[in-house]
Amino acid sequence: MERAGSGEEITICTGADDVCCKCSHLKGERCLVDEDSDDEIREMDRRALKLLRLSADGIVQWPLIKDKIPGIIEEWTKTFCNACGWRKACEQYFPVL
C-alpha cells in the first residue's frame, strides 16, 4: 500500500476516485456493485467532507486530512464501518477498526 507523503497534495472529490479506478464494478463514474451502492458511496463522501470540514474539488495537503482523522474516526466507524461489507478489506491495513 502506497502511503501519502507529508507534502503530498490531495484533490478532494466525490464519487469515483483513484481508489475506485481499478474496480470491475465501476462503470463510467458509477459504482454498480448493487443498485444502491453508488448512492451509498456518495453519501459517505458527503459525510466525510462534513466531518473533515472540507469541500469537494479542493486541493489540500495530506497532513491537514491526517491531523483531522483522530477526531472523527469514532463517529465514522460507528456510522459506516460497523455494518460495511468491505470492512475486512480495510482491516488489512487498519486493524484498529
N, CA and C of each residue as an Amber inpcrd file, in Angstrom:
protein
   291
   0.8560000  -1.1900000   0.0000000   0.0000000   0.0000000   0.0000000
   0.8890000   1.2360000   0.0000000   0.6680000   2.1100000  -0.9230000
   1.4420000   3.3360000  -1.0060000   0.8930000   4.3450000  -0.0020000
   1.7550000   4.9730000   0.6970000   1.3700000   5.9700000   1.6950000
   1.5430000   7.3680000   1.1310000   0.6450000   8.2570000   1.5010000
   0.7540000   9.6520000   1.0750000   1.9400000  10.2940000   1.7920000
   2.7300000  11.0350000   1.0400000   3.8710000  11.7250000   1.6140000
   3.4420000  12.9550000   2.3950000   4.3110000  13.4590000   3.2460000
   3.9540000  14.5620000   4.1300000   3.5870000  15.8330000   3.3800000
   4.1330000  16.0420000   2.1880000   3.8100000  17.2480000   1.4450000
   2.8790000  17.0070000   0.2720000   2.3600000  15.7880000   0.1710000
   1.5270000  15.4450000  -0.9810000   0.2160000  16.2100000  -0.9750000
  -0.1530000  16.6830000  -2.1550000  -1.4410000  17.3590000  -2.3030000
  -2.5030000  16.3290000  -2.6440000  -3.6490000  16.4600000  -2.0150000
  -4.7740000  15.5580000  -2.2150000  -5.8940000  16.3630000  -2.8620000
  -6.4170000  15.8650000  -3.9810000  -7.5550000  16.5020000  -4.6230000
  -8.8150000  15.8980000  -4.0390000  -9.6620000  16.7400000  -3.4880000
 -10.9010000  16.2870000  -2.8600000 -11.9600000  16.1020000  -3.9420000
 -12.5430000  14.9070000  -3.9900000 -13.5870000  14.6480000  -4.9820000
 -14.6880000  13.8170000  -4.3360000 -15.8010000  13.7180000  -5.0310000
 -16.8770000  12.8400000  -4.5930000 -17.1210000  11.8260000  -5.7050000
 -17.6770000  10.7090000  -5.3600000 -17.9070000   9.6740000  -6.3550000
 -16.6320000   8.8980000  -6.6270000 -16.5260000   8.3440000  -7.8300000
 -15.3820000   7.5110000  -8.1960000 -14.0800000   8.3060000  -8.0940000
 -13.0630000   7.6720000  -7.5150000 -11.7690000   8.3280000  -7.3400000
 -10.6450000   7.3510000  -7.6600000  -9.4320000   7.6700000  -7.2750000
  -8.2820000   6.8100000  -7.5620000  -8.4100000   5.4380000  -6.9130000
  -9.0790000   5.3580000  -5.7900000  -9.2810000   4.0770000  -5.1190000
 -10.1840000   3.1830000  -5.9700000 -11.1440000   3.7640000  -6.6460000
 -12.1440000   3.0200000  -7.4270000 -11.6800000   2.6340000  -8.8290000
 -10.6680000   3.2890000  -9.3430000 -10.3580000   3.2030000 -10.7820000
 -10.0860000   1.7950000 -11.2920000  -9.6250000   0.8830000 -10.4880000
  -9.3250000  -0.4780000 -10.9450000 -10.4690000  -1.4580000 -10.6600000
 -11.5200000  -1.0010000 -10.0550000 -12.6240000  -1.8820000  -9.6650000
 -13.4620000  -2.2840000 -10.8730000 -13.7470000  -3.5450000 -10.9850000
 -14.5500000  -4.0410000 -12.1070000 -16.0150000  -3.6170000 -12.0120000
 -16.4460000  -3.1260000 -10.8620000 -17.8300000  -2.6720000 -10.6780000
 -18.0240000  -1.2120000 -11.0870000 -16.9370000  -0.5220000 -11.3880000
 -17.0310000   0.8770000 -11.7970000 -17.3590000   0.9510000 -13.2850000
 -18.4750000   1.5730000 -13.5830000 -18.9020000   1.7730000 -14.9700000
 -19.0610000   3.2660000 -15.1890000 -18.1320000   3.8460000 -15.9420000
 -18.1190000   5.3020000 -16.0870000 -17.7650000   5.9130000 -14.7440000
 -18.6520000   6.7030000 -14.2030000 -18.4450000   7.3430000 -12.8990000
 -19.3180000   6.7320000 -11.8060000 -19.9460000   5.5890000 -12.0980000
 -20.8970000   4.9940000 -11.1490000 -20.4200000   3.6390000 -10.6500000
 -20.6400000   3.3900000  -9.3670000 -20.3770000   2.0930000  -8.7610000
 -21.6240000   1.2280000  -8.9460000 -21.4190000   0.0570000  -9.5430000
 -22.5530000  -0.8220000  -9.8140000 -22.4510000  -2.1510000  -9.0710000
 -21.8740000  -2.1300000  -7.8600000 -21.8290000  -3.3460000  -7.0440000
 -23.2480000  -3.8610000  -6.8450000 -24.1590000  -2.9510000  -6.5200000
 -25.5820000  -3.2560000  -6.4380000 -26.3510000  -1.9780000  -6.7370000
 -27.6710000  -2.0370000  -6.7020000 -28.4640000  -0.8800000  -7.1240000
 -28.3320000   0.3390000  -6.2210000 -27.9180000   0.1520000  -4.9740000
 -27.8010000   1.2670000  -4.0330000 -26.3720000   1.7370000  -3.7990000
 -25.3890000   1.0020000  -4.3080000 -24.0000000   1.2680000  -3.9400000
 -23.5220000   2.6670000  -4.3150000 -23.8440000   3.1630000  -5.4790000
 -23.3580000   4.4800000  -5.8740000 -23.9190000   5.5610000  -4.9570000
 -25.2090000   5.4900000  -4.6510000 -25.8110000   6.4620000  -3.7350000
 -25.1840000   6.3740000  -2.3470000 -24.9100000   5.1600000  -1.8810000
 -24.2960000   4.9740000  -0.5620000 -22.8940000   5.5770000  -0.5210000
 -22.1350000   5.3560000  -1.5760000 -20.7760000   5.9040000  -1.6300000
 -20.8100000   7.4290000  -1.6590000 -21.7140000   7.9810000  -2.4310000
 -21.8130000   9.4490000  -2.4850000 -22.2470000  10.0270000  -1.1370000
 -23.0940000   9.3210000  -0.4040000 -23.4770000   9.7680000   0.9410000
 -22.2740000   9.6990000   1.8790000 -21.4770000   8.6540000   1.7600000
 -20.2590000   8.5580000   2.5660000 -19.3160000   9.7120000   2.2500000
 -19.1820000  10.0440000   0.9830000 -18.3320000  11.1720000   0.5860000
 -18.8350000  12.4760000   1.2090000 -20.1430000  12.7020000   1.1300000
 -20.7200000  13.9270000   1.7210000 -20.4540000  13.9770000   3.2310000
 -20.6220000  12.8350000   3.8870000 -20.4080000  12.7820000   5.3410000
 -18.9370000  13.0120000   5.6800000 -18.0470000  12.4190000   4.9100000
 -16.6140000  12.6100000   5.1490000 -16.2300000  14.0730000   4.9990000
 -16.7200000  14.7210000   3.9560000 -16.4280000  16.1380000   3.7520000
 -16.9280000  16.9710000   4.9210000 -18.1230000  16.6570000   5.4030000
 -18.6760000  17.4080000   6.5250000 -17.8430000  17.1910000   7.7890000
 -17.5170000  15.9400000   8.0860000 -16.7230000  15.6430000   9.2840000
 -15.3330000  16.2670000   9.2220000 -14.7320000  16.2560000   8.0500000
 -13.3880000  16.8030000   7.8840000 -13.3750000  18.3130000   7.6530000
 -14.5710000  18.8740000   7.4830000 -14.7280000  20.3050000   7.2100000
 -13.9490000  20.7110000   5.9560000 -14.2100000  19.9380000   4.8910000
 -13.5860000  20.1910000   3.5940000 -14.6840000  20.3360000   2.5450000
 -14.3210000  20.8480000   1.3890000 -15.3000000  20.9470000   0.3080000
 -14.7740000  20.2200000  -0.9210000 -15.6960000  19.7030000  -1.7140000
 -15.3370000  18.9620000  -2.9180000 -14.5960000  19.8670000  -3.8910000
 -13.7450000  19.2540000  -4.6770000 -12.9740000  19.9160000  -5.7170000
 -11.8630000  20.8150000  -5.1900000 -11.5910000  20.7370000  -3.9060000
 -10.4760000  21.4850000  -3.3480000  -9.2000000  20.6560000  -3.3800000
  -8.0930000  21.2930000  -3.1200000  -6.8080000  20.6160000  -3.0120000
  -6.2300000  20.9640000  -1.6470000  -5.8420000  19.9290000  -0.8950000
  -5.2860000  20.1380000   0.4400000  -4.0130000  19.3120000   0.5930000
  -3.2010000  19.6900000   1.5340000  -2.0160000  18.9220000   1.8820000
  -2.4420000  17.7420000   2.7570000  -1.8330000  16.5830000   2.5520000
  -2.1620000  15.3800000   3.2960000  -2.1530000  15.5930000   4.8120000
  -1.1790000  16.2960000   5.4180000  -1.1930000  16.4610000   6.8720000
  -2.4790000  17.1000000   7.4090000  -3.1170000  17.9680000   6.6310000
  -4.3720000  18.5810000   7.0700000  -5.4440000  17.5110000   7.2890000
  -5.5380000  16.5710000   6.3540000  -6.5150000  15.4890000   6.4950000
  -6.0830000  14.5460000   7.6140000  -4.8340000  14.1390000   7.5900000
  -4.2920000  13.1900000   8.5750000  -4.5140000  13.6830000  10.0030000
  -4.3200000  14.9550000  10.2410000  -4.4670000  15.5070000  11.5860000
  -5.9180000  15.5290000  12.0500000  -6.8680000  15.5320000  11.1260000
  -8.2860000  15.5640000  11.4840000  -8.8720000  14.1740000  11.7460000
  -8.2400000  13.1340000  11.2280000  -8.7970000  11.7840000  11.3190000
  -9.0240000  11.3180000  12.7550000  -8.0870000  11.4990000  13.6860000
  -8.3470000  11.0230000  15.0490000  -9.6200000  11.6170000  15.6730000
  -9.9600000  12.8360000  15.3090000 -11.1420000  13.4850000  15.8640000
 -12.4620000  13.0030000  15.2800000 -12.4080000  12.3050000  14.1560000
 -13.6540000  11.8610000  13.5120000 -13.7950000  10.3470000  13.4240000
 -12.7280000   9.6040000  13.6950000 -12.7350000   8.1660000  13.4120000
 -13.7960000   7.4060000  14.1980000 -14.0520000   7.7930000  15.4270000
 -15.0690000   7.0810000  16.2080000 -16.4540000   7.2340000  15.5760000
 -16.8250000   8.4500000  15.2150000 -18.1240000   8.6680000  14.5870000
 -18.1840000   7.9870000  13.2200000 -17.1090000   8.0700000  12.4460000
 -17.0730000   7.4410000  11.1300000 -17.2660000   5.9330000  11.2470000
 -16.5170000   5.3130000  12.1560000 -16.6000000   3.8660000  12.3360000
 -17.9980000   3.4430000  12.7450000 -18.5730000   4.1660000  13.6840000
 -19.9200000   3.8380000  14.1570000 -20.9480000   3.9940000  13.0370000
 -20.8170000   5.0350000  12.2400000 -21.7840000   5.3250000  11.1830000
 -21.6250000   4.4170000   9.9730000 -20.3920000   4.1390000   9.5570000
 -20.1800000   3.4440000   8.2940000 -19.4950000   2.0830000   8.3890000
 -18.5610000   1.9180000   9.2820000 -17.7330000   0.7080000   9.2530000
 -18.3800000  -0.5180000   9.8860000 -19.1350000  -0.3330000  10.9320000
 -19.6470000  -1.4880000  11.6650000 -20.4740000  -2.4390000  10.8090000
 -21.2260000  -1.9450000   9.8500000 -22.0760000  -2.8050000   9.0120000
 -21.5710000  -2.9060000   7.5690000 -20.3490000  -2.4790000   7.3110000
 -19.8460000  -2.4200000   5.9390000 -19.3940000  -3.7910000   5.4360000
 -19.8030000  -4.1270000   4.2320000 -19.4000000  -5.3700000   3.6080000
 -17.9370000  -5.3970000   3.1880000 -17.3000000  -4.2500000   3.1230000
 -15.8910000  -4.1550000   2.7400000 -14.9740000  -4.0520000   3.9520000
 -15.5180000  -4.1850000   5.1500000 -14.7520000  -3.9940000   6.3840000
 -13.4550000  -4.8110000   6.4140000 -13.5170000  -6.0630000   5.9930000
 -12.3250000  -6.9180000   6.0390000 -11.1950000  -6.3610000   5.1690000
 -11.5360000  -5.7390000   4.0550000 -10.5050000  -5.1380000   3.2030000
  -9.7840000  -4.0210000   3.9520000 -10.5240000  -3.1910000   4.6580000
  -9.9060000  -2.0980000   5.4200000  -9.0980000  -2.6250000   6.5880000
  -9.5930000  -3.6660000   7.2360000  -8.9020000  -4.1880000   8.4130000
  -7.5210000  -4.7270000   8.0890000  -7.2710000  -5.0570000   6.8170000
  -5.9310000  -5.4810000   6.4120000  -4.9090000  -4.3740000   6.6820000
  -5.3290000  -3.1330000   6.4610000  -4.4190000  -2.0000000   6.5870000
  -4.6540000  -1.1900000   7.8450000  -5.8530000  -1.2780000   8.4060000
  -6.2170000  -0.5140000   9.5850000  -6.8260000  -1.4460000  10.6170000
  -6.0180000  -2.2770000  11.2720000  -6.5480000  -3.3170000  12.1670000
  -7.2860000  -2.7840000  13.3990000  -7.3100000  -1.4900000  13.6300000
  -7.9740000  -0.9480000  14.8250000  -9.4660000  -0.7180000  14.6070000
  -9.9830000  -0.9330000  13.4010000 -11.3990000  -0.6880000  13.1300000
 -12.2750000  -1.6100000  13.9150000
